[in-house]
């Protein structure tokens, strides 16, 4: 649980950090996952991150963060030090010019080493600001991506997008049945198939790729249908060709609704589940039409009289 929080805090801390007068400019972010890292005395880094390993730093860094490991500073000069589930050890000559943040961690400061700021245990204000900043950046990027996806769907497949939306609101029974098949019956079948060696990749592919794709398309369908219904009520008509405005309005409403404390997740989930059911109904009918359409026999050759 602490690793994702620590990662968000790191990102926010890097974004919010300001240069310390007299400190050399950092060269970049140095990251090590599941392994130890040694930073020599000549190195100057913007941020050093070690997850699942120990860090020994002898140079300079604006931010040092270690998750599930120990941070050893030997003659190092660090602005901010953060340790999650580990231990911080400041050897003689080491200096932390800012604060030391400890989350399920301990610290030892040897004689000759110093912490110019404070030693904070638990989640302090700076970490909370970092988590908030990272979460806000992620939410903004995801919102923009969903809106752009809706515009792309409205441009590329306006007919199927609106047809699935009509199924969602006009034929709720078939939509609900298809949703039950997609989100309950098929996952149970995939779990059963997991017991076989051959079925493992098929089941994993279904859970990792197919279900998220159906939910994503269902979300776009539900959002566009909401936009169309609003335009019908307010203007008495919908866009004649591509539902660009409807997609922006409906998906925007779903995004705003997702911020509600309790109902947000419910609204988002229902949009993907029911919209995915409508997509399933449309796909099923298209497959049946292709199967039921007979192939036309080849025309018989025509012979001219007397030939």
ZAROMI-558460 format. One line per 5 residues: number of its first residue (from 1); their letters; for each residue x, y, z of N, C-alpha, C, O. Coordinates in pm, whole numbers, padded with zeros to 5 digits. Layout:
// ZAROMI-558460
NUM	a	X:Y:Z:X:Y:Z:X:Y:Z:X:Y:Z | ... $
//
This chain:
// ZAROMI-558460
1	xxxxx	00083:-00121:00000:00000:00000:00000:00086:00126:00000:00049:00225:-00062 | 00201:00122:00070:00282:00241:00080:00361:00269:-00046:00397:00385:-00071 | 00389:00167:-00127:00470:00192:-00244:00402:00284:-00344:00466:00379:-00389 | 00274:00263:-00383:00210:00358:-00473:00200:00497:-00413:00220:00596:-00483 | 00170:00507:-00283:00162:00637:-00219:00298:00706:-00222:00307:00825:-00251 $
6	xxxxx	00403:00630:-00193:00536:00689:-00196:00575:00735:-00335:00640:00838:-00350 | 00536:00659:-00438:00568:00699:-00574:00497:00829:-00610:00557:00917:-00671 | 00368:00841:-00572:00296:00965:-00598:00359:01081:-00521:00373:01192:-00573 | 00397:01055:-00398:00460:01159:-00319:00591:01204:-00382:00622:01323:-00382 | 00667:01110:-00434:00793:01144:-00500:00769:01236:-00619:00834:01339:-00632 $
11	xxxxx	00674:01198:-00705:00645:01278:-00822:00604:01419:-00783:00653:01517:-00839 | 00514:01429:-00685:00471:01561:-00641:00584:01640:-00579:00596:01761:-00601 | 00668:01573:-00502:00779:01644:-00438:00876:01697:-00542:00926:01809:-00528 | 00904:01619:-00645:00993:01665:-00751:00932:01784:-00824:01002:01880:-00856 | 00798:01779:-00849:00732:01888:-00920:00729:02016:-00836:00741:02126:-00889 $
16	xxxxx	00712:02000:-00705:00696:02115:-00618:00827:02168:-00561:00832:02278:-00507 | 00934:02090:-00574:01060:02131:-00513:01113:02257:-00579:01095:02277:-00699 | 01180:02340:-00500:01240:02461:-00553:01390:02457:-00525:01431:02404:-00422 | 01472:02511:-00614:01616:02504:-00594:01660:02574:-00466:01604:02677:-00427 | 01759:02517:-00402:01815:02577:-00281:01932:02666:-00322:02019:02621:-00396 $
21	xxxxx	01936:02793:-00275:02046:02880:-00312:02180:02817:-00275:02198:02766:-00165 | 02273:02823:-00370:02404:02767:-00346:02418:02622:-00382:02531:02572:-00388 | 02307:02550:-00408:02314:02409:-00444:02335:02397:-00594:02276:02474:-00670 | 02417:02302:-00639:02433:02282:-00783:02306:02229:-00846:02229:02159:-00780 | 02283:02261:-00973:02164:02213:-01043:02171:02063:-01063:02276:02008:-01095 $
26	xxxxx	02059:01997:-01045:02055:01852:-01061:02065:01811:-01206:02028:01887:-01295 | 02115:01690:-01230:02133:01641:-01366:02018:01556:-01414:02001:01540:-01535 | 01936:01501:-01323:01827:01415:-01368:01774:01333:-01253:01807:01356:-01137 | 01690:01236:-01288:01630:01145:-01190:01691:01007:-01208:01686:00950:-01317 | 01750:00954:-01103:01816:00824:-01105:01726:00725:-01031:01701:00742:-00912 $
31	xxxxx	01677:00620:-01101:01581:00526:-01044:01638:00385:-01050:01695:00344:-01152 | 01622:00310:-00941:01662:00168:-00938:01549:00089:-00873:01505:00122:-00762 | 01501:-00015:-00942:01394:-00100:-00893:01451:-00238:-00861:01519:-00297:-00945 | 01424:-00288:-00740:01469:-00422:-00698:01620:-00438:-00715:01667:-00528:-00784 | 01691:-00350:-00652:01837:-00358:-00658:01899:-00244:-00579:01834:-00143:-00552 $
36	xxxxx	02026:-00261:-00542:02098:-00158:-00466:02157:-00056:-00562:02179:-00083:-00680 | 02183:00063:-00508:02237:00173:-00589:02343:00246:-00510:02324:00277:-00392 | 02456:00273:-00575:02564:00349:-00514:02587:00474:-00598:02610:00465:-00719 | 02580:00590:-00536:02603:00718:-00604:02733:00776:-00551:02746:00804:-00432 | 02829:00792:-00640:02963:00835:-00601:02970:00979:-00558:02873:01054:-00573 $
41	xxxxx	03085:01020:-00505:03099:01156:-00449:03094:01266:-00555:03066:01381:-00521 | 03121:01234:-00680:03122:01337:-00785:02984:01358:-00846:02966:01452:-00924 | 02888:01273:-00813:02756:01278:-00877:02668:01385:-00814:02671:01407:-00693 | 02590:01450:-00899:02489:01547:-00854:02360:01514:-00927:02352:01526:-01049 | 02258:01474:-00851:02133:01429:-00912:02017:01517:-00867:02017:01573:-00757 $
46	xxxxx	01917:01529:-00955:01793:01597:-00919:01716:01514:-00817:01670:01565:-00714 | 01701:01384:-00846:01631:01295:-00754:01691:01155:-00767:01730:01113:-00876 | 01697:01084:-00656:01744:00945:-00653:01633:00863:-00589:01587:00893:-00479 | 01590:00759:-00660:01479:00676:-00614:01522:00530:-00617:01569:00482:-00720 | 01507:00461:-00507:01538:00319:-00499:01418:00249:-00436:01377:00284:-00325 $
51	xxxxx	01363:00151:-00507:01248:00075:-00458:01290:-00072:-00449:01330:-00132:-00548 | 01280:-00129:-00330:01319:-00268:-00313:01469:-00288:-00311:01519:-00386:-00366 | 01541:-00197:-00251:01687:-00208:-00244:01743:-00099:-00154:01669:-00018:-00100 | 01876:-00099:-00139:01944:-00001:-00054:02014:00103:-00140:02056:00075:-00253 | 02026:00223:-00086:02094:00331:-00156:02209:00383:-00069:02190:00415:00048 $
56	xxxxx	02327:00390:-00127:02442:00453:-00060:02481:00575:-00143:02521:00564:-00259 | 02469:00690:-00082:02490:00816:-00154:02609:00889:-00091:02615:00910:00030 | 02702:00926:-00178:02817:01003:-00134:02822:01139:-00202:02903:01224:-00165 | 02736:01161:-00301:02735:01286:-00374:02626:01379:-00325:02601:01389:-00205 | 02560:01449:-00420:02457:01547:-00385:02329:01516:-00460:02333:01464:-00572 $
61	xxxxx	02216:01547:-00399:02085:01526:-00462:01984:01617:-00396:01992:01644:-00276 | 01889:01664:-00475:01781:01744:-00416:01680:01656:-00343:01622:01698:-00243 | 01660:01534:-00392:01565:01443:-00328:01620:01302:-00331:01662:01254:-00436 | 01621:01236:-00217:01658:01095:-00206:01540:01021:-00144:01495:01056:-00035 | 01490:00920:-00215:01378:00842:-00164:01411:00694:-00175:01455:00647:-00280 $
66	xxxxx	01389:00620:-00065:01413:00477:-00061:01288:00410:-00006:01240:00446:00101 | 01235:00312:-00080:01118:00236:-00039:01159:00090:-00020:01219:00030:-00109 | 01128:00034:00097:01165:-00104:00128:01315:-00124:00118:01362:-00214:00048 | 01390:-00040:00187:01536:-00051:00186:01595:00054:00279:01523:00129:00344 | 01728:00057:00284:01800:00150:00371:01867:00258:00287:01911:00234:00175 $
71	xxxxx	01872:00378:00344:01941:00491:00281:02063:00526:00367:02049:00564:00483 | 02180:00513:00309:02304:00543:00379:02368:00664:00314:02401:00661:00195 | 02385:00771:00391:02448:00893:00342:02586:00905:00403:02600:00914:00524 | 02688:00905:00318:02827:00913:00363:02891:01033:00295:02930:01027:00178 | 02902:01142:00368:02957:01264:00310:02866:01326:00207:02909:01414:00132 $
76	xxxxx	02743:01283:00202:02649:01332:00099:02583:01461:00146:02581:01493:00265 | 02529:01533:00048:02453:01654:00076:02319:01641:00003:02314:01647:-00120 | 02211:01623:00079:02079:01596:00023:01983:01701:00077:01987:01737:00195 | 01895:01750:-00012:01798:01850:00034:01683:01784:00110:01652:01826:00221 | 01620:01683:00052:01508:01614:00115:01535:01464:00116:01579:01408:00015 $
81	xxxxx	01511:01400:00229:01532:01256:00243:01400:01192:00284:01336:01236:00380 | 01359:01088:00210:01235:01017:00239:01263:00867:00241:01319:00813:00145 | 01225:00800:00349:01246:00656:00362:01113:00591:00401:01049:00633:00498 | 01073:00490:00326:00949:00417:00352:00984:00272:00382:01045:00204:00299 | 00946:00225:00498:00973:00087:00541:01122:00053:00526:01160:-00033:00446 $
86	xxxxx	01203:00122:00604:01346:00097:00598:01417:00174:00708:01361:00196:00815 | 01541:00215:00680:01622:00285:00780:01709:00387:00709:01764:00360:00602 | 01722:00504:00769:01812:00607:00720:01932:00617:00813:01916:00624:00935 | 02050:00619:00755:02173:00627:00835:02260:00738:00780:02303:00734:00665 | 02286:00838:00863:02370:00951:00824:02506:00935:00890:02520:00946:01012 $
91	xxxxx	02606:00907:00807:02742:00888:00855:02811:01025:00862:02763:01122:00804 | 02921:01031:00932:02994:01156:00952:03016:01228:00819:03061:01169:00720 | 02984:01355:00819:03001:01438:00699:02875:01451:00616:02871:01535:00526 | 02772:01371:00643:02648:01378:00568:02562:01494:00617:02558:01523:00737 | 02492:01559:00524:02407:01672:00559:02276:01664:00483:02274:01645:00361 $
96	xxxxx	02167:01678:00556:02034:01692:00496:01993:01837:00521:01964:01875:00634 | 01990:01917:00414:01962:02059:00430:01814:02088:00456:01780:02194:00509 | 01727:01995:00420:01585:02013:00443:01535:01920:00552:01591:01915:00661 | 01428:01847:00521:01364:01760:00619:01389:01613:00588:01421:01576:00475 | 01374:01531:00690:01380:01385:00678:01239:01332:00702:01181:01354:00809 $
101	xxxxx	01183:01262:00603:01048:01208:00612:01058:01057:00634:01116:00987:00551 | 01003:01007:00743:01010:00866:00778:00869:00809:00784:00785:00859:00858 | 00844:00703:00707:00716:00632:00709:00745:00486:00737:00796:00415:00650 | 00712:00440:00857:00750:00306:00903:00900:00287:00891:00946:00182:00844 | 00975:00385:00933:01121:00382:00918:01185:00448:01039:01119:00519:01115 $
106	xxxxx	01317:00423:01056:01396:00482:01163:01514:00557:01102:01545:00542:00984 | 01579:00639:01185:01694:00715:01140:01799:00718:01250:01767:00723:01368 | 01924:00716:01208:02036:00734:01301:02128:00840:01243:02164:00835:01125 | 02167:00936:01327:02253:01047:01284:02383:01038:01363:02383:01059:01484 | 02492:01008:01295:02621:00994:01361:02678:01131:01397:02633:01233:01346 $
111	xxxxx	02777:01130:01485:02844:01255:01521:02916:01309:01399:02987:01235:01330 | 02898:01434:01371:02956:01494:01251:02859:01502:01135:02887:01569:01036 | 02745:01435:01146:02639:01447:01045:02532:01540:01101:02523:01560:01222 | 02449:01595:01013:02350:01691:01061:02227:01694:00972:02233:01670:00852 | 02114:01724:01037:01987:01747:00969:01947:01889:01000:01914:01921:01115 $
116	xxxxx	01949:01977:00900:01921:02119:00921:01772:02146:00934:01732:02247:00992 | 01690:02057:00879:01545:02073:00890:01490:01995:01007:01551:01991:01114 | 01376:01933:00988:01312:01854:01093:01300:01709:01049:01305:01678:00930 | 01283:01621:01146:01260:01480:01121:01111:01454:01140:01060:01461:01252 | 01043:01425:01031:00898:01406:01033:00865:01257:01022:00917:01188:00935 $
121	xxxxx	00781:01210:01110:00737:01071:01106:00591:01066:01064:00509:01145:01112 | 00560:00974:00974:00425:00967:00920:00415:01054:00795:00516:01094:00738 | 00293:01082:00755:00269:01157:00633:00253:01304:00667:00149:01347:00716 | 00357:01381:00640:00355:01523:00669:00286:01603:00559:00235:01547:00462 | 00287:01733:00576:00218:01822:00482:00281:01816:00344:00209:01816:00244 $
126	xxxxx	00412:01812:00336:00478:01811:00205:00443:01685:00128:00418:01690:00007 | 00441:01570:00198:00406:01445:00131:00261:01451:00083:00230:01408:-00028 | 00173:01505:00168:00032:01517:00127:00019:01607:00005:-00059:01577:-00085 | 00094:01716:00002:00091:01804:-00116:00143:01731:-00239:00090:01748:-00349 | 00246:01649:-00220:00299:01574:-00333:00198:01475:-00389:00181:01463:-00510 $
131	xxxxx	00129:01404:-00297:00027:01308:-00340:-00085:01381:-00414:-00132:01334:-00517 | -00128:01495:-00360:-00235:01571:-00424:-00193:01620:-00562:-00271:01610:-00658 | -00071:01672:-00574:-00025:01724:-00703:-00016:01612:-00806:-00060:01629:-00920 | 00041:01497:-00766:00053:01386:-00860:-00084:01334:-00901:-00107:01304:-01018 | -00175:01323:-00804:-00310:01277:-00835:-00382:01371:-00929:-00454:01327:-01018 $
136	xxxxx	-00363:01503:-00909:-00427:01601:-00996:-00373:01593:-01138:-00450:01602:-01234 | -00241:01576:-01151:-00182:01563:-01285:-00234:01438:-01355:-00267:01442:-01474 | -00240:01327:-01281:-00288:01202:-01340:-00434:01214:-01382:-00471:01170:-01491 | -00518:01273:-01295:-00660:01288:-01326:-00682:01377:-01448:-00767:01348:-01532 | -00605:01485:-01457:-00618:01574:-01572:-00579:01504:-01701:-00648:01517:-01803 $
141	xxxxx	-00469:01430:-01697:-00427:01357:-01817:-00527:01252:-01859:-00554:01235:-01978 | -00582:01179:-01762:-00681:01077:-01794:-00808:01139:-01851:-00867:01084:-01944 | -00851:01253:-01797:-00970:01320:-01847:-00951:01365:-01992:-01040:01348:-02075 | -00836:01423:-02021:-00808:01467:-02158:-00806:01347:-02252:-00857:01355:-02364 | -00746:01236:-02207:-00739:01117:-02292:-00879:01062:-02322:-00906:01021:-02435 $
146	xxxxx	-00969:01061:-02223:-01104:01012:-02245:-01182:01102:-02339:-01255:01054:-02426 | -01167:01233:-02323:-01236:01326:-02413:-01185:01311:-02556:-01264:01311:-02650 | -01055:01299:-02573:-01000:01280:-02707:-01046:01147:-02767:-01074:01139:-02887 | -01054:01043:-02685:-01102:00914:-02733:-01247:00924:-02780:-01283:00865:-02882 | -01330:01000:-02707:-01467:01020:-02749:-01476:01093:-02882:-01559:01058:-02966 $
151	xxxxx	-01391:01193:-02901:-01390:01266:-03029:-01344:01176:-03143:-01397:01183:-03254 | -01245:01091:-03117:-01199:00998:-03221:-01309:00900:-03258:-01332:00874:-03376 | -01378:00845:-03157:-01488:00753:-03185:-01599:00821:-03263:-01657:00762:-03354 | -01630:00948:-03228:-01733:01022:-03301:-01692:01049:-03445:-01778:01058:-03532 | -01563:01062:-03469:-01517:01088:-03606:-01508:00961:-03689:-01542:00962:-03808 $
156	xxxxx	-01464:00852:-03628:-01437:00729:-03704:-01562:00643:-03717:-01588:00588:-03824 | -01638:00629:-03610:-01754:00537:-03611:-01876:00604:-03550:-01926:00557:-03447 | -01927:00711:-03611:-02044:00778:-03551:-02169:00691:-03554:-02250:00697:-03461 | -02187:00610:-03661:-02305:00525:-03671:-02312:00419:-03562:-02410:00415:-03488 | -02210:00333:-03548:-02211:00233:-03440:-02215:00296:-03301:-02276:00241:-03210 $
161	xxxxx	-02150:00411:-03284:-02150:00477:-03153:-02291:00516:-03113:-02333:00494:-03000 | -02365:00574:-03207:-02502:00615:-03176:-02596:00495:-03172:-02689:00494:-03092 | -02572:00396:-03256:-02658:00277:-03254:-02649:00207:-03119:-02750:00166:-03063 | -02527:00193:-03066:-02511:00131:-02934:-02574:00217:-02825:-02628:00164:-02728 | -02567:00349:-02842:-02631:00437:-02744:-02782:00422:-02744:-02844:00426:-02638 $
166	xxxxx	-02841:00405:-02862:-02986:00385:-02867:-03025:00251:-02805:-03126:00242:-02735 | -02945:00149:-02828:-02972:00019:-02764:-02967:00034:-02613:-03048:-00026:-02542 | -02874:00113:-02564:-02857:00131:-02419:-02983:00187:-02354:-03021:00142:-02245 | -03048:00282:-02418:-03163:00347:-02355:-03298:00292:-02400:-03394:00294:-02323 | -03306:00243:-02524:-03434:00196:-02577:-03456:00048:-02547:-03569:00007:-02521 $
171	xxxxx	-03350:-00030:-02551:-03361:-00175:-02529:-03282:-00212:-02404:-03179:-00278:-02411 | -03332:-00169:-02290:-03257:-00188:-02166:-03251:-00335:-02126:-03152:-00380:-02069 | -03358:-00411:-02156:-03358:-00554:-02121:-03247:-00631:-02188:-03167:-00694:-02120 | -03239:-00628:-02323:-03127:-00695:-02389:-02990:-00642:-02345:-02894:-00718:-02335 | -02983:-00511:-02318:-02857:-00454:-02272:-02816:-00514:-02137:-02699:-00549:-02117 $
176	xxxxx	-02911:-00525:-02046:-02883:-00581:-01914:-02843:-00727:-01925:-02753:-00773:-01854 | -02909:-00801:-02012:-02875:-00942:-02031:-02734:-00957:-02087:-02656:-01040:-02041 | -02703:-00876:-02188:-02568:-00882:-02246:-02462:-00843:-02144:-02354:-00902:-02140 | -02493:-00744:-02061:-02398:-00703:-01957:-02374:-00816:-01858:-02261:-00837:-01814 | -02479:-00890:-01823:-02462:-01003:-01732:-02374:-01111:-01794:-02291:-01171:-01726 $
181	xxxxx	-02392:-01134:-01924:-02309:-01234:-01992:-02164:-01189:-01996:-02073:-01268:-01968 | -02142:-01061:-02030:-02005:-01011:-02047:-01931:-01001:-01914:-01814:-01039:-01905 | -01999:-00952:-01811:-01930:-00920:-01686:-01944:-01027:-01579:-01876:-01020:-01476 | -02031:-01128:-01600:-02046:-01234:-01500:-02018:-01371:-01561:-01931:-01445:-01513 | -02092:-01406:-01667:-02081:-01541:-01723:-01944:-01564:-01787:-01879:-01665:-01759 $
186	xxxxx	-01901:-01473:-01871:-01772:-01492:-01939:-01654:-01492:-01842:-01564:-01575:-01859 | -01648:-01403:-01741:-01539:-01414:-01644:-01539:-01546:-01568:-01432:-01601:-01541 | -01658:-01598:-01533:-01662:-01729:-01467:-01608:-01838:-01559:-01535:-01927:-01515 | -01646:-01831:-01686:-01594:-01929:-01782:-01443:-01917:-01796:-01373:-02017:-01808 | -01392:-01793:-01795:-01248:-01773:-01806:-01174:-01829:-01685:-01065:-01884:-01699 $
191	xxxxx	-01234:-01816:-01567:-01172:-01872:-01446:-01165:-02024:-01457:-01066:-02085:-01417 | -01272:-02085:-01510:-01272:-02231:-01528:-01164:-02272:-01628:-01094:-02371:-01607 | -01152:-02196:-01736:-01053:-02228:-01839:-00911:-02216:-01785:-00820:-02282:-01834 | -00892:-02130:-01684:-00758:-02113:-01626:-00702:-02243:-01570:-00581:-02255:-01554 | -00788:-02339:-01540:-00742:-02466:-01485:-00669:-02549:-01589:-00600:-02645:-01553 $
196	xxxxx	-00682:-02516:-01717:-00615:-02591:-01823:-00494:-02513:-01873:-00494:-02389:-01872 | -00392:-02584:-01916:-00270:-02519:-01963:-00297:-02439:-02089:-00247:-02328:-02104 | -00375:-02496:-02180:-00403:-02429:-02307:-00487:-02304:-02284:-00471:-02204:-02354 | -00578:-02310:-02186:-00669:-02198:-02165:-00611:-02082:-02086:-00673:-01976:-02079 | -00492:-02098:-02027:-00435:-01992:-01945:-00413:-01863:-02026:-00459:-01758:-01983 $
201	xxxxx	-00343:-01868:-02141:-00324:-01742:-02215:-00454:-01682:-02264:-00468:-01559:-02269 | -00551:-01768:-02301:-00681:-01716:-02345:-00751:-01642:-02233:-00801:-01531:-02253 | -00756:-01703:-02115:-00822:-01640:-02002:-00752:-01512:-01959:-00818:-01412:-01930 | -00619:-01514:-01954:-00545:-01394:-01917:-00567:-01283:-02017:-00583:-01167:-01980 | -00568:-01319:-02146:-00594:-01218:-02248:-00732:-01157:-02234:-00751:-01038:-02257 $
206	xxxxx	-00830:-01240:-02195:-00965:-01189:-02175:-00969:-01090:-02060:-01029:-00983:-02073 | -00905:-01123:-01948:-00908:-01035:-01832:-00825:-00908:-01853:-00863:-00800:-01807 | -00712:-00921:-01921:-00619:-00808:-01933:-00657:-00714:-02046:-00643:-00592:-02034 | -00707:-00770:-02158:-00731:-00687:-02277:-00879:-00672:-02311:-00927:-00560:-02331 | -00951:-00784:-02318:-01088:-00780:-02370:-01181:-00704:-02276:-01252:-00613:-02320 $
211	xxxxx	-01184:-00739:-02147:-01275:-00674:-02055:-01248:-00524:-02040:-01343:-00446:-02044 | -01122:-00480:-02023:-01099:-00335:-02019:-01139:-00265:-02147:-01190:-00153:-02143 | -01117:-00330:-02264:-01155:-00267:-02391:-01307:-00251:-02401:-01356:-00147:-02445 | -01381:-00354:-02359:-01527:-00345:-02363:-01576:-00236:-02267:-01664:-00157:-02303 | -01521:-00230:-02148:-01559:-00126:-02054:-01527:00013:-02105:-01605:00107:-02084 $
216	xxxxx	-01413:00028:-02170:-01373:00157:-02226:-01469:00200:-02337:-01514:00315:-02339 | -01501:00109:-02430:-01596:00141:-02535:-01734:00170:-02477:-01803:00262:-02522 | -01775:00092:-02377:-01903:00116:-02313:-01910:00253:-02248:-02014:00319:-02253 | -01801:00296:-02188:-01795:00430:-02127:-01816:00537:-02233:-01891:00632:-02210 | -01751:00524:-02349:-01767:00621:-02457:-01909:00620:-02510:-01965:00726:-02539 $
221	xxxxx	-01969:00500:-02524:-02107:00490:-02571:-02202:00559:-02475:-02287:00637:-02517 | -02188:00529:-02346:-02277:00588:-02246:-02262:00740:-02242:-02361:00812:-02234 | -02138:00789:-02248:-02117:00933:-02245:-02176:01002:-02366:-02241:01106:-02353 | -02156:00945:-02484:-02211:01006:-02605:-02363:01005:-02604:-02426:01101:-02648 | -02423:00896:-02554:-02569:00890:-02546:-02623:00994:-02450:-02725:01056:-02478 $
226	xxxxx	-02557:01016:-02338:-02598:01120:-02245:-02594:01256:-02314:-02686:01337:-02299 | -02488:01281:-02390:-02478:01407:-02462:-02588:01424:-02565:-02644:01533:-02578 | -02619:01317:-02639:-02727:01324:-02737:-02862:01354:-02671:-02939:01436:-02721 | -02891:01288:-02558:-03017:01312:-02487:-03026:01457:-02438:-03133:01517:-02444 | -02916:01511:-02391:-02917:01650:-02345:-02941:01745:-02462:-03016:01842:-02449 $
231	xxxxx	-02879:01719:-02576:-02898:01804:-02693:-03041:01794:-02745:-03099:01894:-02789 | -03098:01676:-02739:-03238:01660:-02781:-03331:01741:-02693:-03427:01801:-02742 | -03305:01744:-02563:-03391:01817:-02470:-03372:01967:-02482:-03468:02043:-02473 | -03248:02011:-02501:-03220:02154:-02500:-03237:02220:-02637:-03284:02333:-02646 | -03199:02148:-02745:-03207:02209:-02878:-03311:02144:-02967:-03340:02195:-03075 $
236	xxxxx	-03369:02033:-02923:-03470:01965:-03003:-03413:01881:-03115:-03489:01828:-03196 | -03282:01866:-03123:-03220:01786:-03228:-03077:01752:-03186:-03021:01811:-03094 | -03021:01654:-03254:-02883:01616:-03229:-02798:01657:-03349:-02851:01701:-03451 | -02670:01643:-03336:-02581:01676:-03447:-02609:01582:-03564:-02623:01462:-03544 | -02618:01634:-03685:-02661:01551:-03798:-02563:01442:-03837:-02605:01334:-03877 $
241	xxxxx	-02436:01466:-03825:-02337:01369:-03874:-02256:01308:-03760:-02286:01197:-03715 | -02156:01377:-03715:-02065:01325:-03613:-02099:01387:-03478:-02110:01509:-03467 | -02116:01304:-03374:-02157:01356:-03242:-02040:01410:-03160:-02015:01363:-03049 | -01969:01507:-03214:-01855:01562:-03140:-01900:01632:-03012:-01847:01605:-02904 | -01997:01721:-03025:-02043:01797:-02909:-02107:01704:-02805:-02086:01721:-02685 $
246	xxxxx	-02185:01606:-02852:-02249:01512:-02760:-02145:01434:-02682:-02161:01413:-02561 | -02038:01390:-02748:-01933:01315:-02679:-01866:01401:-02572:-01842:01354:-02461 | -01837:01527:-02606:-01772:01615:-02508:-01863:01641:-02389:-01819:01638:-02274 | -01992:01667:-02416:-02085:01697:-02306:-02105:01575:-02216:-02091:01584:-02094 | -02138:01460:-02277:-02168:01341:-02198:-02049:01288:-02123:-02060:01256:-02004 $
251	xxxxx	-01933:01277:-02189:-01813:01228:-02121:-01769:01327:-02015:-01723:01287:-01908 | -01785:01457:-02043:-01752:01558:-01942:-01838:01543:-01817:-01788:01556:-01705 | -01968:01515:-01836:-02057:01494:-01721:-02015:01371:-01642:-02014:01374:-01519 | -01979:01262:-01711:-01934:01143:-01640:-01805:01169:-01563:-01787:01119:-01452 | -01715:01248:-01621:-01590:01280:-01552:-01616:01364:-01428:-01556:01341:-01323 $
256	xxxxx	-01706:01461:-01439:-01740:01542:-01321:-01807:01456:-01214:-01779:01469:-01095 | -01897:01366:-01260:-01966:01278:-01165:-01870:01185:-01093:-01894:01145:-00979 | -01759:01148:-01160:-01664:01055:-01098:-01596:01113:-00975:-01537:01039:-00897 | -01602:01245:-00957:-01540:01308:-00840:-01630:01303:-00719:-01586:01339:-00609 | -01755:01261:-00733:-01844:01253:-00617:-01791:01146:-00520:-01749:01040:-00565 $
261	xxxxx	-01792:01173:-00389:-01728:01084:-00293:-01777:00940:-00298:-01696:00847:-00302 | -01908:00919:-00298:-01961:00783:-00290:-02013:00735:-00425:-01985:00623:-00467 | -02088:00819:-00493:-02153:00779:-00617:-02059:00784:-00737:-02093:00730:-00843 | -01943:00845:-00724:-01854:00860:-00838:-01815:00728:-00900:-01828:00709:-01021 | -01765:00637:-00817:-01722:00507:-00869:-01841:00428:-00924:-01829:00356:-01023 $
266	xxxxx	-01957:00442:-00858:-02076:00371:-00904:-02118:00420:-01042:-02148:00339:-01130 | -02120:00552:-01062:-02159:00608:-01192:-02062:00564:-01301:-02104:00524:-01410 | -01933:00573:-01273:-01832:00534:-01373:-01843:00386:-01406:-01836:00348:-01523 | -01861:00303:-01305:-01872:00158:-01328:-01997:00124:-01409:-01991:00044:-01502 | -02110:00185:-01373:-02234:00157:-01446:-02224:00202:-01591:-02276:00135:-01680 $
271	xxxxx	-02158:00314:-01616:-02141:00360:-01754:-02064:00256:-01836:-02104:00224:-01948 | -01955:00204:-01781:-01878:00104:-01854:-01950:-00029:-01866:-01944:-00093:-01971 | -02019:-00071:-01759:-02087:-00202:-01760:-02206:-00202:-01854:-02217:-00290:-01940 | -02295:-00104:-01840:-02414:-00100:-01925:-02380:-00061:-02069:-02436:-00115:-02164 | -02288:00033:-02084:-02244:00067:-02219:-02179:-00051:-02288:-02198:-00073:-02407 $
276	xxxxx	-02100:-00129:-02210:-02041:-00251:-02266:-02147:-00352:-02305:-02131:-00422:-02404 | -02256:-00361:-02226:-02367:-00448:-02263:-02430:-00407:-02394:-02462:-00493:-02477 | -02448:-00275:-02416:-02503:-00227:-02543:-02410:-00259:-02660:-02455:-00295:-02768 | -02281:-00245:-02637:-02183:-00282:-02741:-02194:-00431:-02772:-02186:-00470:-02888 | -02212:-00513:-02668:-02228:-00657:-02690:-02352:-00691:-02770:-02346:-00777:-02858 $
281	xxxxx	-02464:-00624:-02743:-02587:-00649:-02820:-02565:-00613:-02966:-02604:-00688:-03055 | -02504:-00498:-02991:-02480:-00454:-03129:-02386:-00552:-03201:-02409:-00585:-03317 | -02281:-00597:-03132:-02187:-00691:-03194:-02254:-00825:-03223:-02230:-00885:-03328 | -02339:-00872:-03131:-02410:-00999:-03151:-02502:-00991:-03272:-02506:-01085:-03352 | -02575:-00883:-03287:-02666:-00869:-03400:-02591:-00858:-03531:-02634:-00912:-03633 $
286	xxxxx	-02478:-00788:-03530:-02398:-00779:-03653:-02343:-00915:-03693:-02341:-00948:-03811 | -02299:-00994:-03594:-02248:-01128:-03624:-02359:-01218:-03679:-02334:-01297:-03770 | -02480:-01207:-03624:-02591:-01289:-03672:-02631:-01250:-03814:-02664:-01337:-03894 | -02627:-01122:-03845:-02660:-01078:-03981:-02561:-01133:-04081:-02598:-01176:-04190 | -02433:-01131:-04044:-02332:-01185:-04136:-02351:-01334:-04155:-02331:-01386:-04265 $
291	xxxxx	-02388:-01405:-04047:-02407:-01550:-04057:-02531:-01583:-04138:-02531:-01680:-04213 | -02637:-01504:-04122:-02764:-01535:-04189:-02766:-01492:-04335:-02851:-01541:-04410 | -02677:-01406:-04378:-02678:-01360:-04517:-02626:-01470:-04606:-02509:-01508:-04594 | -02709:-01524:-04698:-02662:-01632:-04786:-02569:-01577:-04893:-02582:-01463:-04938 | -02478:-01661:-04932:-02387:-01621:-05040:-02457:-01639:-05173:-02519:-01743:-05196 $
296	xxxxx	-02448:-01542:-05258:-02514:-01547:-05390:-02441:-01645:-05480:-02319:-01640:-05489 | -02517:-01737:-05549:-02449:-01831:-05638:-02391:-01760:-05760:-02438:-01654:-05802 | -02289:-01819:-05812:-02223:-01758:-05928:-02318:-01766:-06048:-02383:-01868:-06067 | -02326:-01660:-06129:-02417:-01662:-06246:-02376:-01767:-06347:-02258:-01790:-06374 | -02481:-01833:-06403:-02455:-01936:-06504:-02402:-01871:-06632:-02443:-01760:-06666 $
301	xxxxx	-02314:-01939:-06703:-02262:-01882:-06827:-02373:-01872:-06933:-02457:-01961:-06944 | -02371:-01767:-07007:-02469:-01742:-07112:-02409:-01779:-07246:-02303:-01730:-07283 | -02480:-01870:-07320:-02429:-01914:-07451:-02509:-01847:-07561:-02632:-01845:-07555 | -02446:-01796:-07654:-02516:-01735:-07769:-02582:-01841:-07855:-02529:-01952:-07868 | -02696:-01808:-07913:-02768:-01907:-07997:-02682:-01947:-08115:-02616:-01867:-08181 $
306	xx	-02688:-02079:-08138:-02613:-02133:-08253:-02468:-02158:-08226:-02395:-02203:-08314 | -02425:-02130:-08105:-02286:-02154:-08073:-02268:-02297:-08024:-02156:-02337:-07991 $
//
